[in-house]
Amino acid sequence: MMKGILGADRQRNSSELGKEGRLFVLFVAQIMGCYLANVRKEKLADKYHSIQDVLNEMRPIRFIEHPGTKPFITPFIGNQQP
């Protein structure tokens, strides 16, 4: 199930350590996805009908870093504001 959801059906690794690292990242991503689905179901079900709707709403948000300046997150707009 984890491979299909996260698009990791092919493991291209040159070492066992790399494979373990990739599987760990997939595992953490799966936990975060389950948490997001649970929050959407409990608190945002009337506003968002699917996880894809939540992700589409968050897509314009960016974390921007430039050398020599302080990093910042782009402003929240529209429905993203609390």
DRENPA-3360 file (N, C-alpha, C; in nm, 2 decimals, always signed):
BEGIN
1 = MMKGILGA = +0.08/-0.12/+0.00/+0.00/+0.00/+0.00/+0.09/+0.13/+0.00 ~ +0.19/+0.13/+0.08/+0.28/+0.24/+0.09/+0.34/+0.28/-0.04 ~ +0.39/+0.18/-0.12/+0.45/+0.20/-0.24/+0.36/+0.27/-0.34 ~ +0.24/+0.22/-0.35/+0.14/+0.27/-0.45/+0.10/+0.42/-0.42 ~ +0.08/+0.45/-0.30/+0.03/+0.58/-0.26/+0.14/+0.69/-0.28 ~ +0.26/+0.65/-0.25/+0.37/+0.75/-0.26/+0.45/+0.74/-0.38 ~ +0.41/+0.66/-0.48/+0.48/+0.65/-0.61/+0.62/+0.59/-0.60 ~ +0.64/+0.49/-0.51/+0.77/+0.43/-0.49/+0.77/+0.29/-0.53;
9 = DRQRNSSE = +0.70/+0.26/-0.64/+0.69/+0.12/-0.68/+0.82/+0.06/-0.73 ~ +0.91/+0.14/-0.77/+1.05/+0.10/-0.81/+1.15/+0.15/-0.72 ~ +1.22/+0.07/-0.66/+1.33/+0.11/-0.57/+1.46/+0.11/-0.64 ~ +1.52/+0.22/-0.68/+1.65/+0.23/-0.75/+1.75/+0.27/-0.65 ~ +1.81/+0.17/-0.59/+1.91/+0.19/-0.49/+2.04/+0.11/-0.52 ~ +2.15/+0.17/-0.49/+2.28/+0.10/-0.52/+2.33/+0.03/-0.39 ~ +2.27/+0.05/-0.28/+2.32/-0.01/-0.16/+2.20/-0.04/-0.06 ~ +2.23/-0.13/+0.03/+2.13/-0.17/+0.13/+2.10/-0.05/+0.22;
17 = LGKEGRLF = +2.20/+0.03/+0.25/+2.18/+0.15/+0.34/+2.09/+0.25/+0.27 ~ +2.11/+0.27/+0.14/+2.03/+0.36/+0.07/+1.88/+0.31/+0.06 ~ +1.86/+0.18/+0.05/+1.73/+0.13/+0.05/+1.66/+0.15/+0.18 ~ +1.73/+0.12/+0.29/+1.68/+0.14/+0.42/+1.64/+0.29/+0.45 ~ +1.73/+0.38/+0.40/+1.70/+0.52/+0.42/+1.57/+0.56/+0.34 ~ +1.56/+0.51/+0.22/+1.44/+0.55/+0.14/+1.32/+0.49/+0.20 ~ +1.32/+0.37/+0.25/+1.20/+0.31/+0.31/+1.17/+0.39/+0.44 ~ +1.27/+0.44/+0.51/+1.24/+0.52/+0.63/+1.16/+0.64/+0.59;
25 = VLFVAQIM = +1.21/+0.71/+0.49/+1.14/+0.83/+0.44/+1.00/+0.80/+0.40 ~ +0.98/+0.69/+0.33/+0.85/+0.65/+0.29/+0.76/+0.63/+0.41 ~ +0.81/+0.56/+0.51/+0.74/+0.53/+0.63/+0.70/+0.66/+0.70 ~ +0.79/+0.76/+0.71/+0.75/+0.89/+0.78/+0.65/+0.96/+0.69 ~ +0.66/+0.96/+0.56/+0.56/+1.02/+0.48/+0.43/+0.96/+0.49 ~ +0.42/+0.83/+0.51/+0.29/+0.76/+0.53/+0.23/+0.80/+0.66 ~ +0.31/+0.81/+0.76/+0.26/+0.86/+0.89/+0.20/+1.00/+0.88 ~ +0.27/+1.09/+0.81/+0.22/+1.22/+0.80/+0.10/+1.23/+0.71;
33 = GCYLANVR = +0.09/+1.14/+0.61/-0.03/+1.14/+0.53/-0.15/+1.09/+0.61 ~ -0.13/+0.99/+0.69/-0.24/+0.94/+0.78/-0.29/+1.05/+0.88 ~ -0.19/+1.12/+0.93/-0.23/+1.23/+1.03/-0.31/+1.34/+0.95 ~ -0.26/+1.38/+0.84/-0.33/+1.48/+0.76/-0.47/+1.43/+0.72 ~ -0.49/+1.31/+0.69/-0.62/+1.25/+0.66/-0.71/+1.26/+0.78 ~ -0.66/+1.22/+0.89/-0.73/+1.22/+1.02/-0.78/+1.37/+1.06 ~ -0.69/+1.46/+1.04/-0.72/+1.60/+1.08/-0.83/+1.65/+0.98 ~ -0.81/+1.62/+0.85/-0.91/+1.66/+0.75/-1.05/+1.61/+0.79;
41 = KEKLADKY = -1.05/+1.48/+0.83/-1.18/+1.41/+0.86/-1.25/+1.47/+0.98 ~ -1.17/+1.50/+1.08/-1.22/+1.55/+1.21/-1.25/+1.70/+1.21 ~ -1.17/+1.78/+1.14/-1.19/+1.93/+1.16/-1.22/+2.00/+1.03 ~ -1.18/+1.94/+0.91/-1.20/+2.01/+0.79/-1.29/+1.95/+0.69 ~ -1.37/+1.85/+0.73/-1.45/+1.77/+0.64/-1.55/+1.86/+0.56 ~ -1.61/+1.96/+0.63/-1.71/+2.04/+0.56/-1.64/+2.14/+0.46 ~ -1.52/+2.17/+0.48/-1.45/+2.26/+0.39/-1.37/+2.19/+0.27 ~ -1.31/+2.08/+0.30/-1.24/+2.00/+0.20/-1.29/+1.86/+0.19;
49 = HSIQDVLN = -1.32/+1.81/+0.07/-1.38/+1.68/+0.05/-1.27/+1.57/+0.04 ~ -1.15/+1.61/+0.01/-1.04/+1.50/+0.00/-0.91/+1.56/+0.04 ~ -0.81/+1.47/+0.06/-0.68/+1.52/+0.09/-0.62/+1.60/-0.03 ~ -0.66/+1.56/-0.15/-0.61/+1.63/-0.27/-0.65/+1.78/-0.26 ~ -0.77/+1.81/-0.22/-0.82/+1.94/-0.20/-0.74/+2.02/-0.10 ~ -0.70/+1.96/+0.01/-0.61/+2.02/+0.11/-0.48/+2.06/+0.04 ~ -0.42/+1.96/-0.03/-0.29/+1.98/-0.09/-0.29/+2.09/-0.20 ~ -0.40/+2.09/-0.27/-0.41/+2.19/-0.38/-0.42/+2.33/-0.31;
57 = EMRPIRFI = -0.49/+2.34/-0.20/-0.49/+2.47/-0.13/-0.36/+2.52/-0.08 ~ -0.27/+2.42/-0.04/-0.14/+2.45/+0.02/-0.03/+2.47/-0.09 ~ -0.06/+2.44/-0.22/+0.04/+2.44/-0.32/+0.11/+2.57/-0.34 ~ +0.03/+2.69/-0.33/+0.10/+2.82/-0.36/+0.19/+2.86/-0.24 ~ +0.19/+2.79/-0.13/+0.27/+2.83/-0.01/+0.41/+2.78/-0.04 ~ +0.51/+2.87/-0.02/+0.65/+2.84/-0.05/+0.74/+2.89/+0.06 ~ +0.84/+2.81/+0.09/+0.95/+2.85/+0.18/+1.06/+2.89/+0.09 ~ +1.10/+3.02/+0.11/+1.20/+3.08/+0.02/+1.33/+3.11/+0.09;
65 = EHPGTKPF = +1.44/+3.07/+0.04/+1.57/+3.10/+0.10/+1.66/+3.16/-0.01 ~ +1.73/+3.27/+0.02/+1.82/+3.33/-0.07/+1.95/+3.35/+0.01 ~ +2.07/+3.33/-0.05/+2.19/+3.35/+0.03/+2.20/+3.50/+0.08 ~ +2.24/+3.51/+0.21/+2.26/+3.64/+0.27/+2.13/+3.71/+0.32 ~ +2.01/+3.64/+0.30/+1.89/+3.70/+0.36/+1.82/+3.60/+0.45 ~ +1.73/+3.65/+0.53/+1.65/+3.56/+0.62/+1.55/+3.48/+0.54 ~ +1.54/+3.35/+0.56/+1.43/+3.27/+0.49/+1.29/+3.31/+0.53 ~ +1.20/+3.30/+0.44/+1.06/+3.34/+0.47/+0.96/+3.25/+0.40;
73 = ITPFIGNQ = +0.84/+3.25/+0.45/+0.73/+3.17/+0.39/+0.64/+3.27/+0.32 ~ +0.59/+3.24/+0.20/+0.50/+3.33/+0.13/+0.38/+3.35/+0.21 ~ +0.31/+3.46/+0.19/+0.19/+3.49/+0.27/+0.08/+3.39/+0.24 ~ -0.01/+3.37/+0.34/-0.12/+3.28/+0.32/-0.23/+3.37/+0.26 ~ -0.31/+3.31/+0.17/-0.41/+3.39/+0.10/-0.54/+3.32/+0.10 ~ -0.65/+3.39/+0.09/-0.78/+3.33/+0.08/-0.82/+3.24/+0.19 ~ -0.85/+3.11/+0.15/-0.90/+3.01/+0.24/-0.79/+2.96/+0.33 ~ -0.67/+2.99/+0.30/-0.56/+2.94/+0.39/-0.55/+3.02/+0.52;
81 = QP = -0.61/+3.13/+0.53/-0.60/+3.21/+0.65/-0.70/+3.15/+0.75 ~ -0.65/+3.15/+0.88/-0.74/+3.09/+0.98/-0.87/+3.16/+1.01;
% end
